């Protein structure tokens, strides 16, 4: 019997890798979980080959199995890889013009964040003016998902199964008296964010900072990051949240378009 996982000795490694990538791409573009038989029809491979590859992907966390249906779906680890890929110069360069435009218009600090593990990582920052109080972060700084505008923008636009997987062992640590510390309350707020298309952080991470954020979507309408506008609470009044929210949402849409996200008509049900 041929062992497809022994690499160069039998020359099957490249072919097996290609098959594994085909299967992974099928999971990534599917809106539902898939069984071995369904995968076989789509990628045109026999069940034994598919089963072996899926088990290897599952062991590494790239796909996960539903305990009830026994079907498989994309694992959370894929998002971490996507985040790492986005933390590259090309992504920042592509988004930079939009970030600078928003910072100049709002005269406030703008950040670009991506998902990495259970945190948001800030990969770029633009400052809107020399005479305003700035929230200064270093490139590479990390922050929680549940109490930042950047993190909540990402959480709100994850697929439902991805969100549930992430929240399984997630700790909602209190950073200020306003931090959300229960999953139920967080989920209610995520519903509002989906409806509005932008998030609001009301001094939940830093006591004196308010922020609004919007998701950045890529191909297949998958969330890949977020853009955030932050400022001191004295500069963002509660009656200005919608104004700044719409501003940051438009910036998120522009960056998303540059990443290949469908235009307004194609994404109207998402953001």
C-alpha positions as CSV (number, residue, x, y, z in Angstrom):
1,X,0.0,0.0,0.0
2,X,1.3,3.5,-0.9
3,X,1.8,5.8,2.0
4,X,0.9,9.3,0.7
5,X,2.6,11.0,3.7
6,X,6.2,9.7,3.3
7,X,7.2,12.5,1.1
8,X,10.1,12.4,-1.4
9,X,10.8,8.7,-1.3
10,X,7.7,7.9,-3.3
11,X,7.2,11.3,-5.0
12,X,3.7,11.7,-3.7
13,X,4.2,14.7,-1.4
14,X,3.5,17.5,-3.9
15,X,0.4,15.7,-5.1
16,X,-0.8,15.1,-1.6
17,X,-0.2,18.7,-0.6
18,X,-2.2,19.9,-3.7
19,X,-5.1,17.6,-2.6
20,X,-4.9,18.9,0.9
21,X,-5.0,22.5,-0.3
22,X,-8.0,21.7,-2.6
23,X,-9.8,20.3,0.4
24,X,-8.9,23.3,2.6
25,X,-10.1,25.7,-0.1
26,X,-13.4,23.8,-0.4
27,X,-13.9,24.2,3.4
28,X,-13.0,27.9,3.2
29,X,-15.6,28.7,0.5
30,X,-18.4,26.5,1.9
31,X,-21.1,28.2,4.0
32,X,-21.9,24.9,5.7
33,X,-20.1,21.9,7.3
34,X,-19.1,19.1,4.9
35,X,-18.9,15.4,5.3
36,X,-16.4,13.0,3.7
37,X,-18.9,12.0,1.0
38,X,-19.8,15.6,0.1
39,X,-16.1,16.5,-0.1
40,X,-15.5,13.5,-2.4
41,X,-18.1,14.8,-4.9
42,X,-16.6,18.2,-4.9
43,X,-12.9,17.5,-5.1
44,X,-13.3,14.2,-6.9
45,X,-11.2,12.0,-4.6
46,X,-11.9,8.7,-3.0
47,X,-13.1,8.6,0.5
48,X,-10.1,6.9,2.0
49,X,-7.8,9.6,0.6
50,X,-10.1,12.4,1.8
51,X,-10.5,10.9,5.2
52,X,-6.7,10.6,5.7
53,X,-6.1,14.2,4.6
54,X,-9.0,15.6,6.7
55,X,-7.7,13.7,9.8
56,X,-4.3,15.3,9.3
57,X,-5.8,18.8,8.9
58,X,-8.0,18.2,12.0
59,X,-5.1,17.1,14.1
60,X,-3.3,20.4,13.2
61,X,-6.5,22.5,13.9
62,X,-7.1,23.6,10.3
63,X,-10.5,21.9,10.3
64,X,-12.8,20.8,13.2
65,X,-15.5,18.2,13.4
66,X,-19.0,18.9,14.6
67,X,-19.7,16.4,17.4
68,X,-23.4,16.0,16.5
69,X,-23.3,15.9,12.7
70,X,-19.8,14.4,12.4
71,X,-19.2,16.8,9.5
72,X,-16.2,19.1,9.3
73,X,-15.7,22.9,8.9
74,X,-12.9,25.3,8.7
75,X,-10.9,25.5,12.0
76,X,-10.0,28.7,13.9
77,X,-6.3,28.2,13.1
78,X,-6.9,29.3,9.5
79,X,-7.8,32.8,10.8
80,X,-4.5,33.0,12.6
81,X,-2.6,32.3,9.4
82,X,-4.7,34.8,7.5
83,X,-3.9,37.4,10.2
84,X,-0.2,36.6,9.9
85,X,-0.3,37.0,6.1
86,X,-2.1,40.3,6.4
87,X,0.6,41.6,8.8
88,X,2.8,42.3,5.8
89,X,4.0,45.5,4.2
90,X,1.8,45.0,1.1
91,X,-1.4,45.0,3.2
92,X,-0.3,48.1,5.2
93,X,0.7,49.9,2.1
94,X,-2.6,49.2,0.4
95,X,-4.6,50.5,3.4
96,X,-2.3,53.4,4.2
97,X,-3.9,55.9,1.9
98,X,-7.3,55.2,3.4
99,X,-6.0,55.4,7.0
100,X,-4.3,58.7,6.3
101,X,-7.4,60.1,4.7
102,X,-9.5,59.2,7.7
103,X,-6.9,60.5,10.2
104,X,-6.8,63.8,8.3
105,X,-10.5,64.1,8.1
106,X,-11.2,63.3,11.8
107,X,-8.0,64.9,13.1
108,X,-7.6,61.9,15.4
109,X,-5.6,58.7,15.7
110,X,-6.5,55.8,13.3
111,X,-5.3,52.2,13.7
112,X,-5.3,49.1,11.5
113,X,-5.8,45.8,13.4
114,X,-5.8,42.1,12.5
115,X,-6.8,39.0,14.4
116,X,-4.1,36.8,15.8
117,X,-5.0,34.1,18.2
118,X,-7.4,35.5,20.8
119,X,-6.2,39.1,20.4
120,X,-6.1,41.9,18.0
121,X,-2.7,43.0,16.8
122,X,-2.2,46.6,15.6
123,X,-0.1,46.6,12.4
124,X,-0.3,50.3,11.5
125,X,-1.3,53.7,12.9
126,X,-1.8,57.1,11.5
127,X,-2.1,60.4,13.5
128,X,-4.4,63.1,12.4
129,X,-3.0,66.2,13.9
130,X,-0.2,67.6,16.0
131,X,-2.5,69.7,18.3
132,X,-4.7,66.9,19.5
133,X,-4.3,64.4,22.3
134,X,-3.1,61.1,20.7
135,X,-3.6,57.5,21.7
136,X,-0.2,56.2,20.9
137,X,0.3,52.5,20.2
138,X,3.4,50.7,19.0
139,X,3.1,48.6,15.8
140,X,2.7,45.1,17.0
141,X,0.9,46.0,20.2
142,X,-1.9,43.6,21.2
143,X,-5.3,44.1,22.8
144,X,-8.3,42.0,23.9
145,X,-11.1,41.4,21.4
146,X,-14.1,41.9,23.8
147,X,-13.3,45.4,25.0
148,X,-11.8,47.2,22.0
149,X,-13.5,48.7,18.9
150,X,-11.1,46.8,16.7
151,X,-11.7,43.5,18.4
152,X,-15.5,43.8,18.5
153,X,-15.5,44.7,14.8
154,X,-13.7,41.5,14.0
155,X,-15.9,39.4,16.4
156,X,-19.1,40.7,15.0
157,X,-18.3,39.7,11.4
158,X,-16.8,36.2,12.0
159,X,-18.9,33.3,10.8
160,X,-21.1,32.0,13.6
161,X,-19.2,28.7,13.9
162,X,-15.9,30.6,14.0
163,X,-17.2,33.0,16.7
164,X,-18.5,30.1,18.9
165,X,-15.2,28.3,18.6
166,X,-13.2,31.4,19.6
167,X,-15.5,32.1,22.6
168,X,-15.4,28.6,24.0
169,X,-12.4,29.3,26.2
170,X,-12.2,33.0,26.0
171,X,-11.9,35.1,29.2
172,X,-13.7,38.4,29.3
173,X,-11.3,40.1,31.6
174,X,-12.5,43.5,33.1
175,X,-10.1,46.3,32.1
176,X,-12.3,49.2,33.3
177,X,-15.6,49.5,35.1
178,X,-17.3,49.6,31.7
179,X,-15.8,46.4,30.3
180,X,-18.3,43.7,29.1
181,X,-17.7,40.6,31.2
182,X,-20.4,38.2,30.1
183,X,-20.7,36.3,26.8
184,X,-24.5,37.0,26.6
185,X,-24.0,40.7,26.8
186,X,-21.2,40.6,24.4
187,X,-23.3,38.7,21.8
188,X,-26.1,41.2,22.2
189,X,-23.7,44.0,21.4
190,X,-22.2,42.1,18.4
191,X,-25.8,41.9,17.0
192,X,-26.0,45.7,17.2
193,X,-22.6,46.0,15.5
194,X,-23.6,43.8,12.6
195,X,-26.7,46.0,12.1
196,X,-24.9,49.3,12.3
197,X,-21.8,48.2,10.4
198,X,-19.5,49.7,13.0
199,X,-18.5,49.1,16.7
200,X,-18.3,51.5,19.6
201,X,-15.9,51.2,22.6
202,X,-17.0,53.4,25.4
203,X,-14.0,53.6,27.7
204,X,-14.0,49.8,28.0
205,X,-10.2,49.3,27.5
206,X,-8.8,52.6,28.5
207,X,-10.8,54.7,31.0
208,X,-10.4,57.9,29.0
209,X,-10.6,56.7,25.4
210,X,-13.6,56.1,23.2
211,X,-13.3,54.5,19.8
212,X,-15.3,53.4,16.8
213,X,-14.3,50.6,14.5
214,X,-15.4,48.9,11.3
215,X,-14.5,45.5,9.8
216,X,-12.3,44.9,6.8
217,X,-13.6,42.1,4.6
218,X,-11.7,40.2,2.0
219,X,-12.6,37.6,-0.6
220,X,-15.8,35.6,0.1
221,X,-16.9,38.3,2.6
222,X,-14.6,36.9,5.3
223,X,-13.4,39.4,7.9
224,X,-9.7,39.9,7.9
225,X,-9.2,42.9,10.1
226,X,-10.5,46.2,11.3
227,X,-10.0,50.0,11.1
228,X,-10.4,52.0,14.2
229,X,-10.7,55.7,15.1
230,X,-9.9,56.5,18.7
231,X,-9.9,59.7,20.7
232,X,-10.3,60.9,24.3
233,X,-13.8,60.8,25.8
234,X,-13.8,64.5,26.0
235,X,-13.5,64.8,22.2
236,X,-16.0,62.1,21.2
237,X,-19.4,62.9,22.7
238,X,-22.0,60.1,22.7
239,X,-24.1,62.1,20.2
240,X,-21.2,62.0,17.8
241,X,-20.7,58.2,17.8
242,X,-22.9,57.6,14.7
243,X,-21.1,60.4,12.8
244,X,-17.7,58.9,13.4
245,X,-19.1,55.4,13.0
246,X,-20.2,56.1,9.5
247,X,-16.9,57.7,8.7
248,X,-14.9,54.7,9.8
249,X,-17.4,52.3,8.1
250,X,-16.7,54.0,4.8
251,X,-13.0,53.7,5.3
252,X,-13.4,50.0,6.1
253,X,-15.4,49.5,2.9
254,X,-12.8,51.2,0.8
255,X,-10.0,49.0,2.2
256,X,-12.2,45.9,1.8
257,X,-12.8,46.8,-1.9
258,X,-9.0,47.0,-2.4
259,X,-8.8,43.4,-1.0
260,X,-11.2,42.1,-3.5
261,X,-14.4,42.2,-1.4
262,X,-17.6,42.5,-3.4
263,X,-18.9,46.0,-4.0
264,X,-21.8,47.7,-2.2
265,X,-24.5,45.8,-4.0
266,X,-22.8,42.5,-3.4
267,X,-22.2,43.0,0.3
268,X,-25.3,44.9,1.4
269,X,-26.5,42.0,3.5
270,X,-23.2,41.8,5.4
271,X,-22.2,45.3,6.3
